[in-house]
Amino acid sequence: MGKSIIRLATDDDLETMSRIAVAAWQPIYESFRKTAGDKLFAIVHPDWQAEKIAQVVGHYRNYPETALVTEYEGEIVGFITYNLFEHKKAGVIGNNAVHPDYQGRGLGTKQYQKVLDIFKKSGMVYAEVLTGADDAHAPARTAYERAGFKPVVYSVRYYQKLSPYHEESQNVSSCKQESEA
């Protein structure tokens, strides 16, 4: 395996982190599109790439000291964000990814171990990470479990199709006009 280092992210890393995020989350969002259907997906995630980039860049802008990048043979191939909640003595791993071309080399595990070491040195008692329960998130679940995490709570997101708002508002308007006549 080649040489890898994990270091604090810098402003110069944001474009690469954004590209990695889009590449890594593409299969997850595609799975959601297939499961939910194109119409619901377009409503819930009209521009998922911009949404994911905003999450990653926003975390860095707000908490630059808790955003790390992983370099492999001199190239940035992964990143990880985290938060420390000292009042709860818990550290939470946020958005994290390794570019798909570099997955399976243990780099994600190294990222988790680095952040878990930071949590321990900071006096945290627990570490938390959240991921999906669908098939597209199976690789993430496997990686987290390999790093020592245990699943505690599974969640389900429900959707219900309702009448489109514009149709509903037109019906209300026509009812008012009829009752006023």
SEMARLUM-906430 format. One record per atom (N, C-alpha, C, CB): x, y, z; residue in three letters. Coordinates in steps of 0.1 Angstrom, whole numbers, plus 5000, padded with zeros to 4 digits. Atoms other than C-alpha are relative to their C-alpha. Glycine has a CB too. Layout:
N
XYZALA ...
//
This chain:
181
500849885000MET 500050005000MET 500950125000MET 499050005012MET 499349885001GLY 501250354992GLY 499950085013GLY 499550084988GLY 499949924988LYS 502050625017LYS 498850105001LYS 501350095000LYS 501249914997SER 499050815032SER 500350095012SER 498749925001SER 499949914989ILE 498851115055ILE 498650065002ILE 501150114999ILE 501349934997ILE 495851275072ILE 500450135007ILE 499049915009ILE 499649874995ARG 496051645079ARG 498850095000ARG 501150074991ARG 501149905000LEU 493851955085LEU 499850044986LEU 500450125009LEU 500449955013ALA 491952065055ALA 500450154999ALA 498549984997ALA 499849865002THR 492752405040THR 499050064989THR 501550034995THR 500949955011ASP 490852645017ASP 500349944987ASP 500250165000ASP 499650065013ASP 492852504988ASP 499549864998ASP 501550004999ASP 500450145001ASP 491452154995ASP 498549994997ASP 500249935012ASP 501450015001LEU 487752254992LEU 499549954987LEU 499450145003LEU 500550055013GLU 487352194955GLU 500249854998GLU 500850074989GLU 499850155001THR 488851844957THR 499149935010THR 501549975004THR 500950064991MET 486851764988MET 498649994994MET 499950085014MET 501449995006SER 483651874969SER 499949894989SER 499850144994SER 500150105011ARG 484551654939ARG 500049865006ARG 501350014991ARG 500050134994ILE 485251354962ILE 498649975006ILE 501049995011ILE 501450014994ALA 481851414980ALA 499049964989ALA 499650125007ALA 500950035011VAL 479951414947VAL 500249864995VAL 500150104989VAL 499750135005ALA 481751104934ALA 499649895010ALA 501549994997ALA 500350104991ALA 481250914966ALA 498649985003ALA 500850035013ALA 501450004997TRP 477651004972TRP 499149974988TRP 499550135007TRP 500850025012GLN 476550954936GLN 499249875001GLN 500950004988GLN 500850124999PRO 475550584941PRO 498950005011PRO 500949885003PRO 501049994989ILE 473650674973ILE 498850074995ILE 500650065013ILE 501149925006TYR 471550944956TYR 499349934989TYR 500550134996TYR 500650085011GLU 471050724926GLU 499149895005GLU 501149944990GLU 500850114994SER 469750444948SER 498750075006SER 500749945012SER 501249934995PHE 467350694965PHE 499150044988PHE 500450135008PHE 500849965011ARG 466150814931ARG 499249884995ARG 500950064988ARG 500750125005LYS 465350454920LYS 498949965010LYS 501149894999LYS 500950044990THR 463650384953THR 498850095001THR 500649995014THR 501049904998ALA 461650704956ALA 499350044987ALA 500650135006ALA 500549955013GLY 461050774919GLY 500550144997GLY 498449995001GLY 499549885005ASP 462051064898ASP 499350135006ASP 500050014985ASP 500849884996LYS 459251304909LYS 500350035015LYS 498549974999LYS 499749984986LEU 459851264947LEU 501550045001LEU 499749885009LEU 498549974999PHE 463651274942PHE 500250154996PHE 500849914991PHE 499849865005ALA 463351604922ALA 499550105011ALA 499350024987ALA 500549914989ILE 461351754951ILE 500950005012ILE 498649965004ILE 499250014988VAL 463551634979VAL 501450044998VAL 499949855006VAL 498649965004HIS 466951674962HIS 500150064986HIS 500949875002HIS 500049945013PRO 466551914933PRO 501450014994PRO 499350135000PRO 498649985004ASP 470351964932ASP 500849935011ASP 500450154997ASP 499450074989TRP 471851694954TRP 501550035000TRP 499849864999TRP 498549975001GLN 475451774942GLN 500350135008GLN 500550014986GLN 499849874993ALA 475152144954ALA 499749985015ALA 499150104993ALA 500450024986GLU 473452024986GLU 501249935007GLU 498749915000GLU 498950074994LYS 476251784994LYS 501350095001LYS 500449874993LYS 498949915000ILE 478952034985ILE 499850105011ILE 500350074986ILE 500349904990ALA 477252295007ALA 500249945014ALA 498650054999ALA 499850064987GLN 477352055036GLN 501549995004GLN 499449865001GLN 498650024997VAL 481051975033VAL 500750145001VAL 500649924988VAL 499449875000VAL 482152335025VAL 499550085013VAL 499750084987VAL 500549934989GLY 479852475052GLY 500649955013GLY 498549985001GLY 499350054988HIS 481352245078HIS 501450065001HIS 500049845000HIS 498649945000TYR 484852355069TYR 500050155003TYR 500649984986TYR 500149854997ARG 483852725069ARG 499750035015ARG 499050074991ARG 500449984986ASN 482252695103ASN 501049945011ASN 498649955002ASN 499250084990TYR 484652445120TYR 501349954992TYR 499249885006TYR 498850055008PRO 487952435100PRO 500949915008PRO 500850124995PRO 499150084992GLU 489752275129GLU 499549855001GLU 500150065014GLU 500650144999THR 487451965126THR 499749954986THR 498750005008THR 500150055014ALA 487851895088ALA 501449964996ALA 499450114990ALA 498750065004LEU 490651665077LEU 500049954986LEU 500449895010LEU 499950065013VAL 491851545043VAL 501049895001VAL 500450104989VAL 499050115001THR 493651225035THR 500750014986THR 499249865001THR 499250005012GLU 496451235010GLU 500649854998GLU 501250105000GLU 499450135003TYR 497550914993TYR 501050024988TYR 498949894996TYR 498949985010GLU 500850924974GLU 500050144995GLU 499949904989GLU 500049865004GLY 500551304974GLY 498850064995GLY 501150034991GLY 501249955006GLU 497051334961GLU 498949995011GLU 499649914987GLU 501150014991ILE 493951414982ILE 499049914994ILE 499450155002ILE 500950115004VAL 491651114980VAL 498949985010VAL 500849874998VAL 501150024990GLY 489451145011GLY 499950125009GLY 500249885007GLY 500249894990PHE 488151375038PHE 499149945011PHE 499450134994PHE 500950034989ILE 486351355071ILE 499850125009ILE 500649885009ILE 500449894991THR 484551605093THR 499549945013THR 498950094993THR 500550054987TYR 483651575129TYR 499750125009TYR 501049915007TYR 500349904990ASN 482351765159ASN 500249945014ASN 498550054999ASN 499850044986LEU 483151745196LEU 498950075009LEU 501450045006LEU 501049954991PHE 480251785221PHE 500449985014PHE 498649944997PHE 499450024987GLU 482051835253GLU 499049995011GLU 500950125004GLU 501050014990HIS 478851875274HIS 499449865001HIS 498950104997HIS 500650145000LYS 477751525263LYS 501249905000LYS 499249984988LYS 498850095000LYS 481351385262LYS 499949914988LYS 500149925013LYS 500250085011ALA 480551265227ALA 500650074987ALA 498549974997ALA 499549955013GLY 482351305193GLY 499149944989GLY 501449964998GLY 500850055011VAL 480351275161VAL 500750024987VAL 498650085000VAL 499450005013ILE 481751185128ILE 498950054990ILE 500649864995ILE 501049955010GLY 480051385100GLY 500349954986GLY 500150165000GLY 499750045013ASN 480451385063ASN 501449954998ASN 499850114990ASN 498750055003ASN 483351165052ASN 499949914988ASN 500549925013ASN 500050085012ALA 484350985021ALA 501549984995ALA 499250074988ALA 498850025008VAL 487150835001VAL 499649994985VAL 500749865005VAL 500450015014HIS 487050874963HIS 499949864996HIS 501150084991HIS 500350145004PRO 485650564947PRO 501249934994PRO 498949994990PRO 498850065006ASP 488950504928ASP 501049955011ASP 500750104991ASP 499050034989TYR 490750474962TYR 499449925011TYR 500650125005TYR 500650084990GLN 488250274982GLN 500549865000GLN 498550004998GLN 499550144999GLY 489149934995GLY 501549995004GLY 499749924988GLY 498649994997ARG 492650045005ARG 500350025015ARG 500850104992ARG 499949974986GLY 491950105042GLY 500150145004GLY 501249935005GLY 499849864997LEU 492050475039LEU 498850065008LEU 500050084987LEU 501149964992GLY 488550525053GLY 500249965015GLY 498749944995GLY 499750054987THR 489550315083THR 501050085007THR 500449855000THR 499049914995LYS 492550525088LYS 499450145004LYS 501250034990LYS 500749884996GLN 490350835088GLN 499349995013GLN 499150054988GLN 500850024988TYR 488050695114TYR 500949995012TYR 499149874999TYR 499150024989GLN 490950585136GLN 500750135004GLN 501149904996GLN 499449874997LYS 492550935134LYS 499050085008LYS 500450074987LYS 501049934993VAL 489251095144VAL 499749945014VAL 498750024992VAL 500250064987LEU 488650845172LEU 501150035010LEU 499849844998LEU 498949964991ASP 492050915186ASP 499950155004ASP 501449994992ASP 500249874996ILE 491251285186ILE 498950015010ILE 499550094987ILE 501150014990PHE 487951205204PHE 500649965014PHE 498949904995PHE 499550054987LYS 489851005231LYS 500950115006LYS 500849874997LYS 499149904995LYS 492551275235LYS 499250125005LYS 501050054990LYS 500849894996SER 489751535239SER 499049965011SER 499150054988SER 500850044989GLY 488151335267GLY 498549964997GLY 499950115010GLY 501350055003MET 485151215248MET 499849855005MET 499850004984MET 500350134995VAL 483450905262VAL 499449914989VAL 499050015012VAL 500650075011TYR 481450805231TYR 500350064987TYR 498449995002TYR 499949955013ALA 481750835194ALA 498849954992ALA 501349944993ALA 501350035008GLU 478750845170GLU 500350034985GLU 498950095005GLU 500049975014VAL 478350825133VAL 498649954995VAL 501149924992VAL 501450035005LEU 475050815113LEU 500249964985LEU 499150125002LEU 500050045014THR 474550635080THR 498649944997THR 501149904997THR 501350065004GLY 471650495060GLY 499949855002GLY 499850044985GLY 500250144998ALA 470150155064ALA 499749934986ALA 498849975009ALA 500350065013ASP 469550105026ASP 501249934994ASP 499550114990ASP 498950085007ASP 471649885003ASP 501250094996ASP 499549924989ASP 499049915004ALA 473550184990ALA 501050045011ALA 499450124993ALA 499149974989HIS 474950255024HIS 500749885007HIS 499250075011HIS 499450124994ALA 476049895031ALA 501550015001ALA 499749884991ALA 498549994999PRO 479749975023PRO 500450095012PRO 500650064988PRO 499749914988ALA 479650265049ALA 499849925013ALA 499150134999ALA 500350074988ARG 478050045075ARG 501149905003ARG 498649924999ARG 499050104999THR 480649775069THR 501350075005THR 500349934987THR 498849924995ALA 483450035073ALA 499950055014ALA 500350124990ALA 500149964986TYR 482050175105TYR 500149895010TYR 498650075002TYR 499950114991GLU 481649835120GLU 501449945001GLU 499049894995GLU 498650045000ARG 485149745110ARG 500850095009ARG 500650004985ARG 499349914992ALA 486250055128ALA 499649995015ALA 499850144996ALA 500450034986GLY 484449925160GLY 498750065004GLY 501050065009GLY 501349944997PHE 481150105158PHE 499049885000PHE 499550104990PHE 501050094999LYS 478049905168LYS 498750074996LYS 499949935014LYS 501349935003PRO 474549975153PRO 499150005013PRO 499349924989PRO 500949994988VAL 472150095180VAL 498650034996VAL 500650115009VAL 501449975004VAL 469150255164VAL 500050014984VAL 499650145006VAL 500349985014TYR 467850215129TYR 498850094998TYR 499749864993TYR 501149915002SER 465550475114SER 499549984986SER 500450155002SER 500650015013VAL 463150485085VAL 499450144997VAL 498849895001VAL 500649875005ARG 462150795065ARG 498849964991ARG 501150084992ARG 501350025007TYR 458550795053TYR 499750124991TYR 498949975010TYR 500549905008TYR 457050995025TYR 498549964996TYR 500850024987TYR 501350025004GLN 453451035015GLN 499750104989GLN 498950015011GLN 500349915011LYS 452251184982LYS 498750075003LYS 499949924986LYS 501249924997LEU 449851464987LEU 499650074987LEU 500350115011LEU 500349925012SER 447951674962SER 501050114998SER 498550065001SER 499149885002PRO 450151934946PRO 499450135005PRO 500450014985PRO 500549884993TYR 449852264964TYR 499350094990TYR 501250085005TYR 500749905009HIS 448952464933HIS 498649954996HIS 500850014987HIS 501350065003GLU 446052224925GLU 499150035012GLU 500049854997GLU 500849984988GLU 444852244961GLU 499650155001GLU 500849965013GLU 500449864999SER 444952624961SER 499050054990SER 501350094999SER 501049965011GLN 443052644928GLN 498649945005GLN 500449934987GLN 501350064995ASN 440252414944ASN 499550095011ASN 500249865005ASN 500549924990VAL 440052644974VAL 499450134994VAL 501150045010VAL 500449885007SER 439752954951SER 498649984994SER 501050054990SER 501350025007SER 436952794931SER 498949985010SER 500149884990SER 501050024990CYS 435052694962CYS 499650135006CYS 500549905012CYS 500449874994LYS 435153044976LYS 499250084990LYS 501350085003LYS 500749935010GLN 433953184943GLN 498549955000GLN 500649994987GLN 501450065001GLU 430952944942GLU 499250035013GLU 500249844999GLU 500849974988SER 429953004979SER 499750155000SER 500849965012SER 500349865000GLU 430153384973GLU 498950034990GLU 501350084997GLU 500949975010ALA 427853364943ALA 498549995004ALA 500249914988ALA 
//
